[in-house]
Amino acid sequence: MTGRALAPPLEEVPLPAPNVAALLRRNAADPDVAARTALRFGARCWSHAQLLEEAERFATLLRSSLDPARPLHIGVLLDNTPDYVFALCGAGLVGATVAGLNHARRDEHLAADIDHTDVQLLVTEARHEALLGSIAPSLELPGGILHSERFAEAGDPAPTLGRPLEAALDDVAKEAPAPRWNEDCDADILWALLFTSGTSAAPKAVRCSQRRLLCTGRRMATMLGLGPYDVGYAAMPLFHANSLMAGLAPALVAGASLALARRFSASGFLPDVRRYGATWFNYTGKLLAYILSTPERPDDAENTLRIAFGNEGSPHLVEAARRRFGIQIVDVFGSTEGAIALDRSGGPPPGSVGRLRQGILVADAAGNEAPRARFDGEGRLLNADECVGEIVNTLGSGPFEGYYRNSEAMSRTLRDGWYWSGDLAYVDEDDWVYFAGRTSDWLRVDGENFPTAPIEAIVGRHPDVLMASAYGVPDAEAGDQVMVALVPRPAAVFDEAGFAAWLDAQPDLSPKWRPRYVRVCRSLPTTLTNKVLARTLVHQKFRSDRIGSDALYARGRGEHVYRPFTMADEQSLRRAFETHGRLAAWEL
């Protein structure tokens, strides 16, 4: 450690209200807030008073539909529609829990998510019913399935499962009042189950109490300087922590407004911002890259945006978006668990996600602190082979409240009293932290282990590269080879010789890090939260039957340029896998 005094651990901020019900009712009763818009969706809007009315309708439905002897859990399988917010707020009124279901999940995986989170009642819409068709008979849902129709779009299929949500809401309103429970619940009651993104493994359901979301909402509102006249724009799905904690929660706490995008659209982003008068937005993953891929216009900075908050934006993309749209961007280290808090005061250097706090360090597998990173005169990392380690919290799990019904994952995450994040990073001499990927992103080439994130950062510096993902593919003899999938900037053409020469000129690119294969793509496979699905790229490898029409190039040892990887090359490589007894690695 350096001699500099580290910032103290992040303290829990005071609750903005005793619970969700108190917050919603405060907003609806405050004459300065009640009539202000709370939620916007297309041409429709709801005031804070109307939001409470919609939440109370859902609360009445939940009292009538859920068995209080079982976990009070509802599953929500919706796009970003107002019914998602109404369901969340209604659950908050009665101390129920919303399990946010990812509509990228399929078949037995989606069924497992529903079963694992003890869902009693499922709310969906016709466009997602196909996901439930084959598994619906096997689901144990005592509250049944309700489908929302009031926000359907032209071209949506006709609903076939369950009952109409609106009819169910109307029916319970006409019945005798249901028994009331958890009206004044403790803030520590479970409000949401948020699945981790699962880009490299099965997702886990993270427990989020009303306390955690309300305190995070207050912290975010303070960090972003939000007031009652601010308007958020939520294009990230509401089943993800980023949209709840940086979108909905701060909007409710600040008495502000939140505009919903049904789904993210790069071309629709700026028109939506202008239509809603949005002053902040949240993001994860490659969203900034997709926005920047749209044709640039001279009036791009003529918008209402003031600030954006997110994570996993590379330094060059953050800077490009800041310049183009004229906004401040706060890009931080973040995870659904939220157990690692870094200090951003003092102005982080480019690429850093924050400074170490007390109890936070980057360690090797044995728990030893990793050596500090060294850089050359141009700020390029020189010792990634030794300075990269896993980010840990030696003081425990912080605000992380655990995984739901997953003791195995908890024992892996909390080892010897430390919280092991699964995220890689390195630290400079001034305690600034730089994200380096996930522990699952390590690969091994010629006996040397190294992470993929520094390779992505280097390739991402190329002036013609918009996005890049580095990953390991099997070598015919042993270990891995480096492969990079990249998306060129608009109108850029991949130059085999020029790209190879550019890579060779990068002083921080170790010879073993040099990509053996380069795949030039129109887009990268991503989750609904714009995180690259590395496991999909690894599965597709260099096989023509899996990569479709994407161009593929290879560069062998001693070669100075990339050359097209032909069908004859592929057949020869397959024979080499067979010769060395590694055909299973080819087929995976």
N, C-alpha and C positions, 0 to 999 in steps of 0.2 A: 504494500500500500504506500501511497505517497504521504507526505507530511501534511497535506491540506485537510482541513476539517470538513468532513462530509456532512451534507444536509441530513437532518434527522429523518426517521421514517415518516411516511405520509400519515398524518393524523386523520382520524375520521371527522368529517365536518358535522356540525349540528344538523339534526333533522329539520327540514323546512316545514314539516307538519307531522303530527303524531302518527299518521298513516295515510294511505292513498285516499281513503274516504274523506278524511279531514281536508286534504289538499284540494280535491275536486270541489268539495262543498265551499271551501274558502274562496276559490276562484269564482264560483257561481254566485256567491253572496256579495262579493266585493263590487260596489257600484262602478269602480274604475276598471274592473276586469270583466265582469259578467257579460256585457254586451259585445266585448271585443271578440274577434274571430279566433277560435282555438284550432280549427281544423279546416283545411282546404283540399279539395279533390276535384280537378277539372273546374267546371263553372260553379260548383256547389261549395258551400261553406257552412260551418256550425260555430256558434258562439260558445264561450265557456259554459254559459247556462244551459245551452242545448246539448253540449257534450255530456253534462251531468245527467240530463234527462235520458239520453240514449244509454248511458252507462247504467242507470237505474232500471231501464227496461231489460237489459242483459242480466242484471243482478236478480231481478224477479224470475227470469227464465232459469237461471242457475239454481235458485232456491227450490224451484219446482222439479228440476230435472236431475239433480245430483243427489246421491245417497250420502248423507252426512257421516255414515259409519265407514265410508271408504275415503281414500284421498280425494279431495275436492279438485280434481284435475280435469281441464278441458283441453282438447287438442285443436289447434287452429291451422288449417291448411288453405291459406288464402294468399293472393297477391297483396300488395300494399293498398288495401282499400279501407275506407272508414270503418267497416265492420271489424277489422282487425283491432283498431284502436278502441272501438266501443266494447269489444270482448275483453280486452286487457283492462280497461277502466271498470267494467262491470265486475270482473273477477276481483279487482282491487277493493271494490265496495264490500264484498262479502267474504274476503279472506280466502278466495279460491286461487288456483294456480293455472296459468296458461303454459302449455307445452307448445312452443313454436316449431311447427313441422316444416321441413325443407322439401319443397316440391321438386328438387333434383334427385331425391331418393326414390327408389323403385322397389316394387315387389316385396320380397321377404325383408328387405332392409327397412322399408317404410313401416311394414307391419311390426318389426322388432322395435322401432322407435316408439310407436304408439303403445305397444304392450309394456315396454320398459318403463314408460313414464306414467303408467296407471291411468290412462285417459278413460273417463267415463262417457264423455260427450264430445263429438267431433263436429266442428264447423268448417265447411269447405265451400267451394263454388264449382259450377258445372265444368269449367275448363280444367279442373284438377280431378274430376271424378274418375277419369280413365286410370289414374294412379291407384284408385281404390277398388276398381272393378274386380280384379282377381283375388284381392285379399279381404274384401269386405265380409264374406261369409265366415272367415276365421277370426274376425275381430270381436272381442268381448267389450261391447259398448252399451252398458245398461241405459245410458241417456240417449242412445241412438245417434244418427247422422242428420245434421241440418245443412241445407245448402242455401247460400245467399244468392239472390237473383237481382237485388235492386241496383247493383253496380256492374251488372253484366254488360258486355260490349257486343256490338254487331259481329256476327260470325261465331259467337260462343255457342257450344252445343246445348241442346235442351237437357236440363237436369233429369237424372233418373234415380238417384239414390236419396233415401231419407225423405224428410219433410222440408218445405220451404221455411227458411229462417224467419222471414217476416210474419208468416202465418203463426208460427210458434210463439213469437213475441207478442202478437196480438191476442192469441188464445189465453196465455197465462195472465195477461193484464185484465181479462174479463173474469178470471176465476177468483175464488176467495183467497185472500192473502196467504202466501205460504209461510211456514215458520221462519222466523228471522234468526240468522246465526252470524257470529263474527262481525257484528256491526261496528264494534269498537276494538278491532283486533290489534294485537301488538304488532309493532313495525317489523319484528323479526319473523313474522309469518311468511311462508314461501309464496312469492308472487309469480315468478317465471322460471321455466326450465329452458335453458338456451343451449342448444347443441353446439359443440365445437365444430369447426368447419370440416374436419375429417378429410383433408386433402391427401394425407398419406396413411391414414388408419381409420378404423371405425370411430365415428363421433361419440362423444361422451356428453351427458346432460349435466350442465353446470347449474347449481342451485343459486337463485337470486331472490333474496328476500325483498320485501317492500323497503326495508331500511337501506339496503345496498343501492337499489335503483334511485331512491329519493335522495340519498346523500350524494351519489354520483351525479344526479341531475343538478343538484345545488353547486357541486364543484365545477361542473362543466359550464353552467350558466355564469359563474364567476370568472372562470378562465377565458371564456369567449366574450365576456362583457355584454351578456344578453339582458335585455329589458323587455317590457311588455309590448313594445312596438316592433320588436324583431320578428322576422319570419324565417323559419327553417325550411330546408328543402330535403326531404328524405327519399332518396332514390335507391338506397340500399334496403334489402328486405327486412321487415320488422321481426323476423325470426332470428335475426343476428344481433349480438350485443351492441354493435356499433350504432345501429339505428335507434335502439332503445336508450342507450346511455348518452349518446351525443345528439340525438334528435328529439324523441318524444319526451324523455324525462326532463331535460332542461327547459323544454317548451312549457311543460306543465308547471314546473317550479317557478319559472319567471313570469307566468301568466302570458306567455307569448303565443305565437301561431306556428303551426306546422303544416306545410304543404306536402302532400303525398304524390309520388310518382308510382303508378301501378307497378312498373318495372323500369329499370334504368335504360335510358336511350341516350347514346352519345349525341346524336343529331338533335334530340329534343331537349337536351340539358339547358342550353342557354335560352331558348325560347320559353321554357318553363320558368326559369329564374326571373326573366323579365315579366312574364305574365303574373306571377305571384308576388313580385317584389321581394324575392328571397334575399336575406342578408347573411345567412350562413348555411353551410351544408356539411354533411359528414360523408366519409368515404373509407374504403379499405382497398387493398390490393392494387390492381392496375387501372382503377377507374380514371385516374388523372390521365393515363396514357390514352385511353379511349377518347376522352374529351379532346385531348390535343391532336388526335388523329383526324378530327374533322377539319374541313377547309378553313384556313385562317382568314379572318375578315378584319378590316381596319377599325371596326367599331366593337371588337370583342370586349374591350375594357369598359365599354359604356354599358354597365350593368349595375344592379343594386347590391351585389355581393360585397361583403366586408371581410369575411373570414371563413376559413374551412378547417375542419379538424378530421384527422384520420391517421392511418398507419400504413406502412409498407409502400410508401411512395419513394422512389429512388431520388437522390438529390437533384439529378439533372431534370427529372420530370417536375419535381416540386418547384424548382426555380423557373422552368419554362412556363408552368401554369401561373405562377405568381406574376411574371412579366406580362403574359398574354392577357390575363383577365383582370389584372390590377388589384389583386387581393392578397391578404395575409394568409399563409398556410401553416398550420401547426401540425407537423407530422411527428408522431410519437411512437414509442414501442407500445404495443397493445396486444392483449389476448382476452378471450372470453372470461378466463379465470380471474384476471385482474390482480394477481398476487404480487406482481413486480411493479413498483412505482419508482420512476426516475425523476430527477430534479432538472427542470428546464430553465431555471432562473439563470440570468447572466448571459443569455444568448448562445445557444449551442452552435458549434462550428458546422459547416456544411456536411451533411451525411450523418451527423450524430442524432440519436434519438433521446438524449438526455444524459445527465451526470449521475454517477453512483450516489446512492443514499446510504446511510448507516444500515448495515446488515445485508446489502446487496453486493454481490461480487460475481465475477466470471471465473468458473472453476473447471478443472479437469474432472475425469470420472471418479477420481479418488478424493475429491473435495479440496484439492490444493489450488490456490489462486493462480490463474494463468499469468505468464509474463506479459508486461505491457507491450502494446503495439508500437512498432517503429515505422516511420514514414520517410520517404525521400524528400527532396526539396520541392517537389510538385505535389506533395501530399498523398503519394501512393504507398500502399501498404507493402512492407518488405518482409515481414515475418509471420504470415498467416499460418504457416505450418506449426507454429508454437504458441501463438497468442490467442487463438480462437478456443473458446470453451463454452460451457453451458451457463446461462444466467440463473443464479440461485438466490433465494432469500433465506439467509441464515437465521432470521428471527421467526420464521414460520410462514404461514400462508396468507398473512395480511387480510384484506377484505374477501378473499376467496372463501366461499362457504361450503365448498365440497362438491363432489359429483353425486348425482342421485343414484342410489342403489348400485354402486360400483366400488366396492371395497378394494378390488384388485388395482384399479387405476389410482385410487387414493394412496395405497401403499407404495406404488411406484413413484408417485408425485411427491409424497411427504416421506422422505428417507432421512433417518437420523435426526428428525426434528427440523430439517431444512425443506424448503419448497424448491423442487427442481422443475424449471419451466419447460424444458424440452426445446428451448430457443438458444441459438448460438449467437455469440457476440465477441467483440474484442474491445479493449479499453486503452485509451492513450495515457500519457503521463500526467495529464490534468484531470483524469477521472471521467472523461467523456466517453460514452458507450456508443458502439456502432453495431447495428444488427447484422448478423451473418448467416441467417437461415435457421432451419430446424435440425435437430439432432438426426432425424431420418434422412437429411440431405447429404450426409457424408458419403464419399465414394473412395475407392482404393485403386490406385493405378501404380503398377510396378512396385508394390509393397508400401507405397506412401498414402496415408490417409489425409484427406482434406475436404473442406466444405465447398458447396457449389456457389454460395452467395457472392464471394469475391470474384468468381469468374463472371457471373451475371453482371456485376457492377462494372467490370472492365469492358465486356462486350457492349454493355449499354452506353458506354462513352462514345462509341463509334457514331459519327455524324449521320449515318444513314439508317441507324437502328432505332426503331421506336420502342420495341419491347424485346426482352430476351429471357429465356429460361435455360439454365444449365442443369444437367442431370447425368447420372451414370447409366451406361448400357453395358451389357456383358461383353468381355473380351473372349475371343475364341479359345484362348489357352487358359487364362486365369484372371480373376479380378475384374476390373471395369475399364471402360474407356470413356472419355468425356464427350458428350454430345450437347450441342446447343441448338435450340429451336428459336428462331428470331423472326420478328415481324418488321419488315422494312418501313421506313417512313414513306408517305405517299409519293409516288413517282420515282422513288429510288430503285435502282437495279443492282442486284447482287454482282459484285466484281470478284471473281474467284482469286485472281492474283493480287488485287489491291487489298482485299480483306486479309489474306494471309500475311502480306507485308505489313499491314497495319498492326495485326496481332503481334508479330515478331518484334515490332518497335516498342511494345508496351513493357516498361521495365519491371512492372509488378506482376507480370504473367509468367509464372514458373513454366518451364518446358513441359512438365507433366500435366499442367493445367490446360495446355493448348488443345482446343477441341479436335478430336479425330473426325467427328461428323458434324456437319452443319445442315440443319433443315430450315428452309425458307418457307414461311407460312403466311397465309392471309390473316389468320388469327390463331390464338392459343386456346386450348381447352381450359375453361375456368369454371369455378363454382359460381353460384348466383351472387356471391359477394366479391366477384372479380379476382379471386385468388387462383393462380395457375394450378391446374391439376397435374402435378408432376408425375403421379402414378400412371396417368393416361399416356403421357409422353414416353415414360419408361416402357410401358407395355407395347407401344407402337414401334419403338426402336427405329431401326433402319429398314423395316420390312415394307415393301411396296404395296402389299395387300392390306396394310394398316394405315399408311400415311396418306393414302389417296393421291391427289394431284400435286401435293407439295413437292418442290424441288429439293433434292438431297445431294450433298457434296461430301467428299471424303478427302483426307490428307494423311498419307502414311508417313512413317518415319523417314526422314531424309528428303521428303518432298517439300518444295517451296511454294506450291500453289494448291488450292482446292480444285478438285476435278469432279465432274458429275459422277455420281454413284449409279452405275448402270445395272441392268438386270443380270448381266454376266458377272459383275462384281458381287451382287447379292448371292447368286448361285455358288460362286466360289467361296464366299464367306460361310455359307451354310455348310458346305462340305468340310471346311476347316473346323467348325463346331462339332460336326459328327466325328471327324478324325480324332479330336481331343476329348471325346466322350462328354461333350457339353451341349448336346442337342436339346436337353431339357431347358437350358437357359435360353436357347433360340426360340423355343416354342412358348415360353411363359409370356 
